[in-house]
């Protein structure tokens, strides 16, 4: 069933009258372009480097209601007649792409979607008169997310020229997201925290998979660990809503101050994988640090921390 936003006339939608191009038709660019079209914007051009099939799919999905987008190579993209150019390319390619885009007139506002980079990455384009900024969705895109409802509640990191920030914030709010200004000086740590929140969670799941493998457990147990992680993340959401912090949702023996269990498990793991044991010990220390910061550390927590510190000192002296 189509939502109300999908059946309203185009001129009644929040982004009506906005004409834009997208440079990069990967998962992020193709998703945001679809969300913009759903809000009433007109997709005029899609620039691609290699994967023309992705651009063709995007153009086909956005056809109608005044959208008849042209597919062009990156080196031929000119968007000076448009309101917005959305640059959605991988972080390492951003500098080179910005330099190539600056060779032709570009839109009044140019936004890039990279989380680790600020608006200065678009300096060559800004030098030609475009307002430059960022629009980074704090969301994983395992594939193209066509439904704009996927943006509801998502934080969008914004910075750059004021005109660019205003348009980025307009887009985020249209999609039901939450725009947040993140200055360029804060971008490295902002993005590192994002990496821990997303890639870090999956990395820990793969670590759990390796630990289970060393124990010879049936691989079907991995589904149980995934469900456990889902429950833990749901609990973290409740803790954030209730207390403004994730700390009270931390579970496990370290969170309980059960030092004997923690040390016994670390010894068992160290016998088969010292590297994984060090990782698990580090996670336990982070749990204790979060509990201490929240003012909930007990004597048993402090005693466990001392035991972990002693283990770390001993580990530092073992052969590599």
N, C-alpha and C positions, 0 to 999 in steps of 0.2 A: 504494500500500500504506500503510495507516495505521500510524503509529508506536505504540510501546507506551503512550505517554502518552495517545493518543487512544482506547484501548480499555479502559483501567483503569476500574473503577467510580469514580463521582464522589467517594465518600467516601475514596478512597485517593490522591487527587490533592493536590499541595502546597497549593493554595488552597481546599481543601474547607471550606465553612462561611463563606467570605467573600462577603458580599452587597454589590454596588456599583452605582453609577449613573455615567453618563458625560454630561458636558455638552459637546456638540460631536461630531458624527459624521463629521468629515472624515477625511482619510487617516491622521493620527496617532491620533486618538481611536478610530476604527473598528478600526485595527490592534491597538492595545493592549487594547481591550475583547475582541477575539477571542482574543488571547493569554491574557488573564486567564481567560476561560471555558474555554479548552483546559486550563488549570491546575486547573480545578475550581471556580472562583468562579461566583457566580450574578449574572447581569446583571438588575437589577430595573427600571431606568429609563434612558431615553435622552432628553436634552433637546435640542431643535433650535430654530434661529432661522428658517431659511427652507427648507433642503433636506430635507424630510421623506422623500424617496425614499431618501436615504442611510441615514437611521435605519431605515427599513423593511427595507432590505437587511441591515443589521447585525442587527436583531431576528430576521429570518428565518434568517440563518446561525447564530445562537446559540440557536435554538429547541430545545426538548427538554432532557432531563436537568435538569428543574427551572427552566429558563430560559423565562420568558414575559414578556419585558420590555414595559413600558408606554412609549409615546412621548408626551412632554409638551412644551409650549412652555417656553422658558427662564424666563419670568416665573412659571411654575407649578411649577417644580421644587422639591420638598422631599425631602430624603434623610435626614432625622434618624433614621429607623429603620434605616439602613444602616451598614455598616462603612467604606465608602470612597465618595467622590465624586471622579472623575477629570475635571478641567477641561482640555479640549483645544481651545482657541480661539486665534485669531491673537493675537500679542503686543499689537498696538494695541487689541484689544477686551478685554483681560484686566481692566483696572481697572473698566470699566463692568460687565462680567459679574460680577465679584466683588461689586460693590455691589448688583446685583440679587439675587444668590444670598443675600446676607446678610439679605434681607427675610423669609426663611423658615428653619426649622431645617434644618441640613445634617448630613452624615455625621460620624461620630467623627473621621475623617481626611479632609482635602481636599488633593489633590495637583494641581498644574498642570504642564503639559508644556512651558512656554515656556523656551527656553534662556537668553535674555538677562535674565530677571527672576528675582529670588529669592523666597523664601517671603513676604516682606512684601507682595507684590502681593495676597495673600489676607487682608490684615489685617482687612477688614470681616467676613469669615467667621470668622476666628480670634477676633474680639471676641465672637462668639456662642457660643464654647466648642469649636469644632472645632480639632483639631490641624492646622496648615497646613504644607505642604511642597511640594517640587518633585520631579519625576521626568522629566528630560529625556533622551530617547534620542539619543545622538550618532550619528544615522543618517539618511540621506536616505530620504524616503518619496515616490517618484515616483507611487505609486498605493497603494491599500490593500494592505497585506502581511498576508494572512490566516494564513500559516503561522508558528507561534511559533518555528520553527527560524530564522527571520530575525533573532531577537534574540540568537542565540548569539554570544558574544564582544563584543557591543555594550556600550560604556560608557554608563551611566546617571548623569547628574549629579543629586545629591541634596543638599538642605539643608532647614532648617526646624526645627520642633519635634521633639523626640526621638521621640515616638510616630509622627509622620509619617515621619521618616527610617527608622525601623525597618520600617514597612510598605513604604515605597518600596524599601528594600534587599531585603526578602523577595520582592517582585514581581520585581525585576531578577534575583535569583538563581534564582527559579523558572523564569524564561525562559532561563537559561543566560547571562545578561548579567553585567556587571561593575559594581556600584555604586561610585560615587566621590563623596565629599562635596566639593562645590564651594561654599564660602561665598559669600554674596551680594556681599561686597566684591570677589570675583574674577570675578563673572559677566560683566561687560562684556568683559574680555579673553579669558575662556574662550570666549564666544560669537563674538567677533571671530576668534579662532583657528579656530573651527569653520567660520566663514564662508569664511575663506581656504582651509581644507582641502577644502571642498565647492564652494561657489559660485566660489571663486577658481580652482579647477582648470578648471571649465567656462568661466569667463571667459577663461582663457588659451587654451582650445581655440577659443573664438570669435575671439580675437585671431589665432591661427594661421590660422583660416579667412579673416580679412580680409587677412592678409599674402599668403596663397596667391591670394586674389582679385586683389590688386593686381598679382601676377605673371602673371595670366591663366592660372593652372593649371586643369586639368580638375577639376571639383568632386568626381570620384571619389577624388581624392587625400585628401579629408577622412577617408575610412574608414581610410586608412593612418595619418594623424595620430592618430586615435582608438586604433588598435591600438598605436601607439607609446606613447601615454599609459598604456594599460593595462599595458604592459610596465614602464614607469617606476614606476607605482604598486606593481606586484608587487615590483620591486627595492627600493623604499622599505620595503616590509613586511619583506623579508629583512634589510635593513640595520638596521631597528629591532630585530628579533629577535636579531641577532648582536651589535650594537654599542650598542643603546639610543638610536640617533639616526638620522635620515633622511639626514644630510649626505653620507655616502659613496656614496649612490645618485644624487647629482646628476651628470648627464652633459652633454655638449655642449662647444663650444669654450671657453667661459669656465671651465668646470670643469677643462679641460685646460691652461688658461693660454695658449691660442692667441690672442694679442692681435690679430695681423694679420687673422685670419678674422673675429673679432668686430667689429673696427672697419670692415672692408670691408663686412660685411653691414649694419651700422648705417648706413653712408653710403648704401648702395643703398636702404634702406628710407626714410631721411630724405628722399630725393629725391622720394618719392611720398606719404609720410605721416609728417611730423615727430612727430605725437602717438604713433603706433605705435612709431616709433624710440625715443622717450623711454621708452615702456613696456618695450621690449626691453632698453634699456640699464639700466633699473632692475632688471629680472630678473637681468641679468648681475652687477650689483653685489650683489644679494642672494646669488647663488651664491658669489661671492668672499667675502662676509662669513661665510657658513656654513662654507666651507672654512678660513678663517682661524680661526674659533672652534674648529674641530675640530683645529687645530694642523697643518694640512696645506698651508699656503700656501707656495709657492715664490717665487723671484725673478720668474718669469714671471707669476705671479698678481699680485704686488705691482705690477709694471710695467703690467699691464693695468688694474688699479684706478686707477693714476695717469692713464692715458690716458682712462678713463671719467670721472674727476673733471674733467679738462681739457675734455672734451666737454660735460659738464654746465655748466661755467662759460660756455663759448661759447654753449650753447643758451639760457642765461638772458638773454643779451644780444641774441638775435635778435628780430626783430619778431614780435608775437603773431599 
